[in-house]
Amino acid sequence: MNNLEILGQVSQRHIAVIGDMMVDRYIWGKTSRISEEAPVPVVQVQSRSETLGGAANVLRNLACLGARTSAFGAVGQDPGGDSFAALCAEDGIDTRGIVITPERPTTRKSRVVCGRQQMLRLDDEVTSAIAVETTAEICARFEALLAEDPPDAVIIEDYCKGCVSQELAGHVVAIANSAGIAVALDPHPGNRLWVRDLVLLKPNCAEAYAMANLPAEAPLEAVVQTLLERWQAKNLLITLGRRGMALAQEDGTLAYIATAPREVFDVSGAGDTSIATFVACLASGASPLQAANIANEAGGVVVTHVGTVPITLCELRNALAVS
């Protein structure tokens, strides 16, 4: 199948995402002077907006590509949790796997943006591990999904905010693999997970070096070899920012995928777009290299926008037609 035929199959796929759910808030404004009270710009607020962030941004990207989605994680019993539920409803995301935690707030990132420049970010969050009972409930709801409506693939999104533990990741991978369901992991080096039998491990470049415990001057090939030996994932996709991506497969092949030159305004959420697109395409019949090429185009599109913006099917089709 060609790229457009692959994208045409995404609407037939059901993908579950487990991880740190967030809400991204934006304060949009303009600035023309420095405060008399302190050497900081005065921002005249023009509008405010909210969107899904973290693991929920992966869900939103999948939904915008046409996939059916199921969310698993935890949010607070607070205004952030209310916003999360409303935003998921707008995108048709199934939230039966979301546990409400009255004792723990919803993770919210608030950004102040003037024109195309982000001025400040405020994080409201608790990053300690979620309660053992909450983890058990998420696992139970995931098991129920596998019994009632099994997904075609699962993505674990770890932002080191307390949701993804070794117990949760190990349990999800074990029961998904026993059901023949592929699992992808977007890791965080601050949370030392270790799971095998992944269809995909997707760190960014800095994360890959940290996970391999190698210095920045080490060649990327050494990082790839170390991670493949330790994790034994079928595919290792390392996002390289402006340099594109590197895809390593279990047979030892390594391919570099360049990104088309574009004006970059905001890299927020580009990694989310990349893993969502890769997994959706792989589940739709693409080869790993084909999925990586499509994901690379998707990531290149979203960085041309300001803020956390998902890839749309129309944008991606247009980008692929030009490339």
N, C-alpha and C positions, 0 to 999 in steps of 0.2 A: 504493500500500500504506500502511496505517496503521502506527503505531509498533510495535505488537506483532507485526504481520506481518513487519516488517523484522527484528526480533529473532529471529523464527523462522527466518529465512534465514541467520543468522550461522553456524550449525553446518555449513552447506554451504561455508563459505569457508576458504581456506588463506592465511595471512598470515605473511610473513617479517619478522623484526625484526633489524636490524643496528646494533650500537653498543656502548656501554660497559656490560658486564655486571657486576653487583655482587651482594653478599650483605649484607642488613641483619640485624644482630644486636641483640637487645633484652635488657636486664637489667631485670627488673621487680622493684620492691621498695617499701618504705615508709620514711619518715623521720619522726623525732619529736624529734631533738635535733641540736645543733651539735657538731662535733668539738672536743675539748680541744686537739688538735694544731694546728688551723688553723681559720679562720672559714668552714668548709664543712659542709654537712649530712652526717650519717652515714646511709648507705642500708643498710637491712637487706634483703639479697637474698632474694626469694621464689621467683623462677623465671627461666629464660632461654629464649629462642626465637630462631629464625632464619627469614628469609623472603627471597624474591628481591627484588632492588633494581635501580635504574637501568633500563637497557633490558630487563633480565629481568623487572622489574615490569610493563612494557608487555606482555610475553609472557604473564605470569600473568593480567593483566586479560583479554586476548584469550581465553585458555584458559577462564577462568571464565565468559565469555560464550558459550562453546561452539565457538569457532573452532579449526581445526587450525593449529598454530604451528610455525615453524622459526626457530631461533636462530643468529645469526652474530656472532662476536666472539672474544674471547680471555679465558681465565682461567689462573690459575697452577697449578702442580703442587704444591699445598699443601692444608691442611685447608679453606681457603675454597673451593678448586676442587672438593674432594670434596663439600662442602655444596651447592655450586651444582648439581652433577650430580644429587645425590639429590633436591633440591627440584624440579628440572626434571622428573625422572622421576615425581614425585608428581603433577605437573600435566599429564603427557603431552606435554611440550614436546620436539620433535625437536632434538637437540644435535649433529647431524652437522656443522653449520657452526661449531662451537666449536673453536678451536685452543688446545691446551695449551702454555703458555709456561713452561718450567722456570726461566727467568732472571727472570721478572716475577711478582710476587704477585697474587693475586686482590684486587680492590678490595672492602674490607669497611668498613661503617659500623656502629659500635657505639653504641647509645643507652641511657642510663640513664633509666628512667621510674619516677616515684613517683606512684601514683594515676593521674591523667590528665595529669600535668605532666612534660614532658621536662626532665631536669636537666642532661644533659651528652651530647655526641656526640664519639666518637673515630673518626677516619678513618685506616685503614691502606691506603695506596695509593701508587702511583707514577704520576705524571701526564705523564711524558714520552711522546713518540710511540712506539707499538709498532714493532718492527723491520720493515724493508721486506719481509723474507721472510714475516713474519706477515701483513702486509697482502696480499701476493700470494697467500698460501694462502687467506685469507678470500675474496678475489675469485674464486679458482679453484673453491672449494666453492660459492659462490653461482652461478657459471656452470653448475656441474653440476646444481644444483637446477633452474635454468631449463630445462635440457635434459631432465631426468628427471621433474620434478614441479613445474611452474611455479606460483607462488602467484598469488592474485588481487590482492594488493597488497603493497607493501613499505613498512616504516617505518624510517627512519634516526634513531636516538636518540643525540644528541651531548651528553654531560655534561662534555666537555672533560677526559677522563681518559686520552686518548692513542690511543683506537682509531680514531676517525673523522677521517680526513685528507681533504684536498682530492682526492687521488688516489683514495681509496676511494669517497668520495661521488660524484665525477664518473663513475667507472667503473660503479658500481651504477646510477645514474640513466640513463646512456647505454644500458646493455644491457637494463635493465628496460623503458625506453621503446621500444626497438627491438622488444621482444616484446609491446608493447601493455599493459604492466603499470604501474599507477599507483604513484607513489612519494610518500610524505609525509616531511617532515623536521621534527623537533623540535630547533631549533638552540640553540647556546650562544654568546653574544656574545664570549666569551673565545677562541673558535676561529673565525677569520674564513674560513668557508667561502663559496663562491659557486657555486651550481648553479641551473640553470633547468629548465623543463619539469616542475615539481613539481605534483602534484594538490593538495598542502596544505603550507603553511608555518605552524607552530604555536609561536610564542614566547609567553611570559607577558608581562605589561605592562612590567615592568622590562627584560626582554630586548628587547622590541620597540623601546623608546626607545633603548636602547644600540645596537642594530643600525642604527637610522635616524640615529644620531648627533644626536639632538635633545634639548633640555633638558626637564626634567620639566614645566615650565609650558606646553610646546607642546601644542596640541590633538591628541587622538588621531587625528583625521581627517588631520592632516599626516603623522603617523607611518605611517598606513595607505597614504597616497598614495606616500610615499617607498619603503616596502618593496615595494609592488606594482610600482612602476617599476623597481626594482633587480632584483627576483627573478622577476618575471613569472610568479608562481605562479597557478594557477587559483583557489585559495582561500587566504585568509589568516585564520587563527583565532587571536585574541589572548585568552588567559584573563585575567580582570580580578579574580580573587579573589572577594571578597564581592559585587562588582558584576556577576558573571556572565561573559559572553563578548561579543566583537565579531567578527562574521563579515563579511569583505569578499570579494567575488567579482571575477573578472577583468572583468566588465562594468561595474564601478564601484559596484555596490550595496553598501551597508553596513547591517548589521542588528545591533542590540544585543539581547542575550538575558539577561534578568534571572534571578537565582537565587532560588529560594524561600527565605524566611527559615528558617534552621536553626541549631542550636547547634553551633558549630565547635570541635572538640577538637584536630584535627591535620591540617594541610594536606599532610603528607608523601605524595607519590605521586599527588596529585589531578591534576596535569598529565599523568601517565602514563595515568591512567584516561580522561582526556578525549580524548587522541589515539587511544588504543586503541579507544574506543567510536566516535568519529567515523569512523575508517577502516573499522572492521568494518561499520558501518551504511552507509557510502557504497558499499562493495564489495557490499553486500546489496541495493542498489537504491534507497537513500534519496537524496533531493536534498541538496545541501550544507546548506541551512537546516534540513531535517528532521534530518540527522545531527548538526548543531550543537546543536539543541534536546535531542536524546536524550543527547548527550555532556555537556551542561550539567547535566542531571538526574543522570547518573552521577557527575560530579565533586562535586555537592552531597551525594550520599549518602556517599561515602567519607570526607569531612572530618568526619563525625559520629563516626567511629571513632578510636581511639588507635593509632598505629603505621601502617606501610605495609600497607594493606588493599586488596585488589582489589574491584571491583564484582562482585556475583554477578547472574546472570540473574534470579533470584527477586526480589532487592532492586530491581533496575532496573524490572522489570515492575510491581512494587507502586508505585514512585515515579511511574511514568508514568500508572498508573491513577488516582492521586490528583491529579496536576497538571492 
